[in-house]
Amino acid sequence: GELLAKGFAGCLFKPFSISELMEVSDRCAIKETPDGKPDFSALLSYGNEAVMLEKLMTETEKEMQTIREAATEKDLQKLDSLTHHLRSSWEVLRADQPLNVLYRLLHGDVLPDGEALSHAVTAVLDKGAEIIRLAEEERRKYEDG
């Protein structure tokens, strides 16, 4: 804790995963999610931008694949834990809106009906695709720089 006392926001020991990074960023992130584009500023504040973005893209791609599978298998338990896991990451990117919708569906009093669920899942997958697309664009800036 002495670093925290000196005004550092947090401390990460390498190698670290995106979700550890997100947890630290999460404490510093603004909780507001305007319905706009994912915001990479928290992620990029650690430097090493191209690597971070690359990592975000790979992990998001894997996670979308897993969500797609869980949805296909109608494995609500798995979907729930994936949603939970992703929310902390996407909150930092201010992209957690669709995840919150899915989360509420999964935690409602009634079992979600298939259509509502598939809409919610599609929204999450779309947002995932958007994150990957924008991360790719963002990464190019650092490579051309």
C-alpha positions as CSV (number, residue, x, y, z in Angstrom):
1,G,0.0,0.0,0.0
2,E,2.8,2.5,0.2
3,L,2.5,3.2,-3.5
4,L,-1.1,4.0,-3.0
5,A,-0.2,6.4,-0.3
6,K,2.2,8.2,-2.6
7,G,-0.7,8.9,-5.0
8,F,-0.4,6.0,-7.4
9,A,-3.7,4.7,-8.5
10,G,-2.7,1.1,-8.3
11,C,0.0,-1.3,-9.0
12,L,0.2,-4.2,-11.4
13,F,2.9,-6.8,-11.5
14,K,3.7,-8.2,-14.9
15,P,2.6,-10.4,-16.5
16,F,-1.0,-9.5,-15.9
17,S,-4.2,-10.3,-17.6
18,I,-6.7,-7.9,-19.1
19,S,-9.1,-8.7,-16.3
20,E,-6.6,-7.8,-13.6
21,L,-5.8,-4.6,-15.5
22,M,-9.5,-3.9,-15.8
23,E,-10.0,-4.4,-12.1
24,V,-7.4,-1.8,-11.3
25,S,-8.7,0.6,-14.0
26,D,-12.2,-0.1,-12.7
27,R,-11.4,1.6,-9.4
28,C,-10.3,4.7,-11.3
29,A,-12.9,4.6,-14.1
30,I,-15.8,6.9,-14.3
31,K,-19.0,5.0,-13.8
32,E,-20.9,6.9,-16.4
33,T,-21.7,5.0,-19.6
34,P,-23.0,7.4,-22.2
35,D,-24.4,5.3,-25.0
36,G,-21.5,5.9,-27.3
37,K,-18.4,4.2,-28.5
38,P,-16.2,2.1,-26.3
39,D,-13.6,4.3,-24.7
40,F,-10.1,2.9,-24.5
41,S,-8.6,5.7,-22.5
42,A,-8.4,3.8,-19.2
43,L,-6.9,0.8,-21.0
44,L,-4.3,2.9,-22.8
45,S,-3.3,4.9,-19.8
46,Y,-0.7,2.2,-19.0
47,G,1.3,2.8,-22.1
48,N,2.2,-0.1,-24.4
49,E,-0.9,0.7,-26.4
50,A,-0.5,-1.6,-29.4
51,V,0.1,-4.6,-27.1
52,M,-2.8,-3.7,-24.9
53,L,-5.2,-3.3,-27.9
54,E,-3.9,-6.5,-29.4
55,K,-4.6,-8.3,-26.1
56,L,-8.0,-6.8,-25.9
57,M,-8.9,-7.9,-29.4
58,T,-7.7,-11.5,-28.9
59,E,-9.5,-11.8,-25.5
60,T,-12.7,-10.2,-26.7
61,E,-12.8,-12.5,-29.8
62,K,-12.4,-15.6,-27.6
63,E,-15.0,-14.3,-25.2
64,M,-17.5,-13.6,-28.0
65,Q,-16.9,-17.1,-29.3
66,T,-17.7,-18.6,-25.8
67,I,-20.8,-16.5,-25.4
68,R,-22.0,-17.6,-28.8
69,E,-21.5,-21.2,-27.8
70,A,-23.2,-20.8,-24.4
71,A,-26.2,-19.1,-26.1
72,T,-26.4,-21.9,-28.7
73,E,-26.4,-24.5,-26.0
74,K,-28.8,-22.4,-24.0
75,D,-26.4,-22.8,-21.1
76,L,-27.7,-19.9,-18.9
77,Q,-25.3,-20.7,-16.0
78,K,-22.3,-20.3,-18.3
79,L,-23.8,-17.2,-19.9
80,D,-24.3,-15.7,-16.5
81,S,-20.7,-16.3,-15.4
82,L,-19.4,-15.0,-18.8
83,T,-21.6,-11.9,-18.4
84,H,-20.4,-11.3,-14.9
85,H,-16.7,-11.7,-16.0
86,L,-17.1,-9.4,-19.0
87,R,-19.0,-6.6,-17.2
88,S,-16.0,-5.5,-15.2
89,S,-13.9,-5.3,-18.3
90,W,-16.4,-3.6,-20.5
91,E,-17.4,-1.2,-17.7
92,V,-13.9,0.3,-18.1
93,L,-14.4,0.6,-21.8
94,R,-17.8,2.1,-21.0
95,A,-19.4,-0.5,-23.2
96,D,-21.2,-2.5,-20.6
97,Q,-24.8,-1.4,-21.6
98,P,-25.7,-4.6,-23.5
99,L,-24.1,-6.8,-20.8
100,N,-26.3,-5.1,-18.2
101,V,-29.4,-5.9,-20.2
102,L,-28.4,-9.5,-20.5
103,Y,-27.5,-9.7,-16.9
104,R,-30.9,-8.4,-15.8
105,L,-32.6,-10.9,-18.1
106,L,-30.6,-13.8,-16.6
107,H,-31.4,-12.5,-13.1
108,G,-35.0,-11.8,-13.6
109,D,-37.8,-13.5,-11.6
110,V,-38.8,-15.5,-14.7
111,L,-36.7,-17.5,-17.1
112,P,-35.9,-15.3,-20.0
113,D,-37.8,-16.2,-23.2
114,G,-35.7,-17.4,-26.1
115,E,-36.3,-14.3,-28.2
116,A,-35.5,-11.8,-25.6
117,L,-32.4,-13.8,-24.7
118,S,-31.2,-14.1,-28.2
119,H,-31.7,-10.3,-28.8
120,A,-29.7,-9.6,-25.7
121,V,-26.9,-12.0,-26.7
122,T,-26.8,-10.5,-30.2
123,A,-26.4,-7.0,-28.7
124,V,-23.5,-8.2,-26.7
125,L,-21.9,-9.9,-29.7
126,D,-22.4,-6.7,-31.7
127,K,-20.7,-4.7,-29.0
128,G,-17.9,-7.2,-28.9
129,A,-17.4,-6.8,-32.6
130,E,-17.5,-3.1,-32.3
131,I,-14.8,-3.2,-29.6
132,I,-12.6,-5.4,-31.8
133,R,-13.1,-3.1,-34.8
134,L,-12.4,0.1,-32.9
135,A,-9.4,-1.5,-31.1
136,E,-8.1,-2.4,-34.5
137,E,-8.4,1.2,-35.8
138,E,-6.9,2.5,-32.6
139,R,-4.0,0.1,-32.9
140,R,-3.2,1.3,-36.4
141,K,-2.7,4.8,-35.1
142,Y,0.1,3.5,-32.8
143,E,1.7,1.4,-35.5
144,D,1.8,4.1,-38.1
145,G,2.8,6.7,-35.6
